[in-house]
Amino acid sequence: MKGLKRIGRAAALITAGLTVLACGSGTGRSSTGTASGVAAGPTRVIFIVGDGTGVAQWSALRIAQDALPAVASLPVIGLVDTRCDCPLTTDSGAGATAYSIGKRTGYTMIGMDADSVAHTTVLEAAEARGLSTGMVTTTHITDATPAAFGAHVPTRYERYDIAAQLAEKDIEVLLGGGRWFFERHPSGSLLDDLRQRYTFVATPAEFASVDLASTERLLGLFADSTTFPDKHLRPSLPDMARAALTILDRNPRGFFLLLENEDTDDLNHDNQPFDALVEGMRELDEMIAVALDYQQRNPETLIVVVGDHETGGLMVTLPRGEAPRATFSTRGHSSSMVPLFAGGPGADAFRGWLRNEEVGQLLMRAVTEGPAHLQ
């Protein structure tokens, strides 16, 4: 449960952010529900980012395993235009910020609009409502996607500042890399205070030994920076997702959980062969299966799966008599639209053709009003 002081401090910020959203959401989607506009039951939102994943990446997994992936269990499918405010092709900072604040922004910007004005993020809005929050990633926890939900800086590369802002928040679960930016912060190690507030782990063995039943806050920093490509440095994504859900589930008000596989982006940046791409997609899908299992036991849970952009301009081909082949048009990002998958209360609002900031606006409403109000 969040402290009253934390909720009070965030009240002014969230009020301002919601006013902006109410005046300019642009989604064209109406809300139904109670007169108060606030969900009566628990609010549970799981937002899953497969960084760099477009239609071709999901096609590769489908072809490789000759069976539907777990994500196919989510009944709602949409397409997302991932462009940012300026260039045609976005980066992960602007891409994730569109999801976190419901506004398109400039290249590399974090938690701010294109005019460098900071806005309340979905995670901060969840905290203001007394929900528990968590972020899990395979990259450093100060990288663009998690940073966009927990920090406000002009550029994603201000990682020490991002670390300091994350350390000040009341996030129950933080799992990823990035130990360097907390331990070697210019103002002194941030880990001394964090160790007092969290159960801290730095290796998969330490993670496996955690008694989740008695753990209220969990911080795992498994590498100085990212854990890619050294997967042995970290627990698996399904295991980290399962641990996060176990801890966050205790809050009767609900939670917002961000789950990210950054390896899918790195593999495409490196133009890796077909089998390597599939390995990254398979771990992402296995993490989605964990979320689906939780949703089956807690059907009021909204799950949204999407990429922040497509990476590599990937084309998957099946040459006659040969193994599947991955062909790339770039080592950077493309402007291809990315698929979105959703299920649970309010999922229908994510159907069809969406701009990335519309996804963020819907997420904001889901955590502030409750997912059912998106119907």
N, C-alpha and C positions, 0 to 999 in steps of 0.2 A: 504493500500500500504506500502511496506517496504521502509525504508530509504536507501539512496544510501550508507551511511556509513556501514550499516549492510551488504548490498550486497557486498561491497568491501572487508570487513573483511573476508567474507566467501569464496571469489573467489579462493584464493590459496588452501584452504582445499578441496573444491569440485573438483578443477582441479586434485589434487593428487588422490583423491578417484576415479574419473572417469577413470584416467589412469590405475589404478590397475584393475578396472572392465573390461575395454576394453581388457586388456592383458590376463585375465583369467576368463572370464565369464562361459565358459563351458556349456552354454545353448543349443548351436547348433541352435539357432533361429536367422534368419536374419532380418534386418531392411529395410523397404522401406520408402520413404518420400522425403522431400525436401533435396537439397544438403547441406543445413546448418545443418540438423539433429535436428532442433528445431521446435516444433509445432508452427503453425501460430495462431491458436485459443487458447482459454482458456484450461488449463490443470486442470482437476478435477479428483482426485483419492480418493476414499473412501476405506480404508483398515480396515476390520472388523475381530477381533480376538475373537472367542469363546474359551476362555482358557479351555484346557482340553477336548475339544469336538472331538470325533471320530465318526465313523460310527454308533456305538451302541447308542450314545447319540442322534444323529439325528433320529435314528430308534425309540427311545422311544417317541419323540415328534410326529412322524408320527403315531405311534400306538395309542397314547393317544387321539389325536384329530380326528383320522379317516379321515383326509384330508391332502392334501399336504401343507407343510409349505410355508411361503412366499419365503424362500430361493430357493425353487424349480423353481421360475421364472427366476433364473439366468441360462442361457442355457449351459454354459461351466462347466464341472466337471473334476476334476483331483484328484490324490492321491499324498500325500506328505510324503516323508521319513523324519522324524523329528529328526533323530539322531544328536548328537553334535560331536565335534572333538575327544573326548576321550571315555567316557563311551557309552555303547550301548543306554542307555536311557537318554534323555536330561532333563534339567530343564527349567523353563520359561525364565531365563536369557539368556542362550545359544540359546534356541529356538527362542526367539524374536530377538536376535542379528543376527541370520542367516537371518531373514526377513529384519532387519533394515540396515545391511551393506553388505549383499550378500556374507557372508563368515561364514563357520562353526567355532565355537570357543569352548573354554573349559567350563566346568560346572560352572555356576553362573556368568560368565563374561558378562559385559555390554558394548556394543559399541566398543569392541576390538576383534582382532583376537586371535588365540591361542598363539601367541607370544607376547601378551600384547601390540600390536600396535593399536592405535586408528584409526578408519576409519570414513569417512563422513557417516552419516546416511541418510536415505531417507528423513526424516524430515529436516535435515540440508541442503540437496541438494535442497529441495523445497524452503526453505528460501533464499538460494543463488540465485535462479531464480526469486525471488520476489513474490513467491506464498504465500498466507496465509496458516497458519498451525493450527491444533488443535488436542487435545487428550482428550478423554472421557473414564472413566473407573469406575467400581464399587469398586475397591480397592483403596489404597492410590496412588496418582499420581507419587510417587517415587518408586512404586513397579516394578517388573522386566520388564513387557511388555512395559509400557510407558517409563520407564527409558532407555530401549535399543534404543529408537528412539531419546531421547533427552539428553543423557549423555554418559560419557566414564569413567568407573571405573573397577578395577580388579574383584570386586565382587558386586553382587546385594545388599548386606547388608550394603553398605556404603551410607546409605540413606540421611544423612545430606549433603554429597558431591553431591549426585544426586540432592537434592533440590536446592543447590546453583547453579548448572549448569543449571537447568531448569529456575531458576529465572533470569539468565543472558540472556536467549534467548528471541526472539521476537515472541513467540507463542501467537496467538490471543485468543485461547480458551483452557483453562485447567479446567476440571471438574472431581472431584473424591474426595477421602479422602486424609489424610496425612498432616493435618494442623500442627500437632506436629512438623514435621521436618522442617517446614518453620518458625513457631512461636518461637520455642525453639532451633534454630540453635546455635551452640557453639560460633559463631562470633557475635551473636545478631540476633534479629528477622529480617527475610527477608520480613515479611509482610508489614512493614512500607513503604518500597519502592514499593512493589507490589501494595499496595492500591492506590498509586499515579498513577500507570500506567493502572490499571484494574478497572472495575466494580467488586467489591468483594462481594460474597455472601457466607453464611455459613449454611443456612437452606433451605429446600424446599420452605418455604413461601417467603423468600427473593428472591430465584430464580424465583418464579412465578411472582414476582412484577417487574422484570427487563423489561425495555422498550427496546426490542431487536432492534427496528428500529433505536434507537439512540446510541446503544452500539457498540463500536469498539473492545473492548477487555473484555473478561469475565473470571474471575477466581472464581471457586467454590470449596471450601474445606469443605466438609460436615461432617467430623469426624476427630478425632486426627489421626486415622490410617485407616483401612478399614471400609467400611459400612456393611460388611457381619457379621452376618446374619441380622442385623438391617436395613432392607430396608427402614423403615420409615425415616431414617436419611437423605436420599438422594431423589432427584427427580427420576422419572423413566428413564430408559435408552432411550426409545423413545423420551421423552421430552427433555432430554439432547442432543440427536442427532439432534433433530429438531432445537434447539437453536443454536447449533454449526454451522449447515448448513446455517441458516439464516444470521449469522455474516460472515462466510467465503465466502458466495456467492457474497458478494459485490466487491470482488477483481476481476477486469476484466481479470487478468492473470490466475486466478484459485487458487486451493488450494490442500493441502494434509491433510486428516483427518483420524486419528486413532480412532476407536471405539472398546472398549473391554468390554466384560462381563467376569469378574473374578469369579463371583458367580458360574458359571458352573464348574469351577475347584474346588472350595471349597466344593461344594456339593458332588462331586465325591471323593475327598480326605476323606470326612467324611462318605463315603459309605451310603449316604442317601437313603431312600426308593424311589420307582419308581415315586410316585406323586411329591415328592420334586424335583427330577431331572427334571421332565417335566416342573415344574414351572420356573426353571432357564432357560431352553431351550426356553420356550415360550417367556420370556422377550427378549432373544437374537433375536428370530425370529421377534418379534414386532419391534425391533430396525432396523433390516434388511428391514422390510417393509417401514420404514421411508426413508431409503436410496433409496429404489426402487422407491418410490413416487417422490423423488427429481430427480432421473435419468430419470423418465418418462417426467418430465418437462425440463430436461437438458440432452438430449441423448448423449452428448459428454462425459458424466461421466463414468469412469471405476470403477466398484465395484468388490472387491475381498474379499471373506469370507473364513477363514481357522482357524484351531486350531494350537496352537504352539506345542502341543503334545496331546496324549490321557491320561486321568487320570482314574485310578481305575481298568483298565482291565475289563471294564463293559461287561456283557452279559445280554441281555434282552430276557426273555422267556415268553411264553403264555401258562401256564399249563391249561389243559382241565378243564373248569368249574370254573376257578379261575381268579383273577385279574392279569394283567401283573406284572412281577416280575423282579427286578434288582438284579443281582448277581455279586459280585466283586471278583477279584483275588488279589487285592492289595489296600493299602491305598496310594500308591505312583503313579508314572507315569508308563506307559507301553511304549513299542517300536512299538505299532501298528501304521500303517500309518493312516493319517487323511484325510478326504475329503476336497477338495477345490472347491468353487463355484465362478464363475466369469461371468460378463456381461458388455457389453459396448465396446467401441473401444479398440482394442488390447487384448480382453479377450481370443481369441483363443490361444494366446501364453501360457496360463496357463493350457491348456488341456493336459491330460495324466499323466504320471508318472514323478514326479519332486522331486528333492532333495530340502530341505528347503532353502538352499542358492541360488538355482536357482530362487525361488520365489522372494527373496530379490533383485537379479540382475535385474529381470524383473520390479519390483517396481521402482528401481533406474532409469532404462531407461524410465519408464512411466512418472516420474516427471521431468526428465532432457530433454527428447526429445519430450514428449507428448505421450499419450497412443496409438494413431493411428499408431505410428512408430513401434509398436510391431507386426503388422500384417505381 
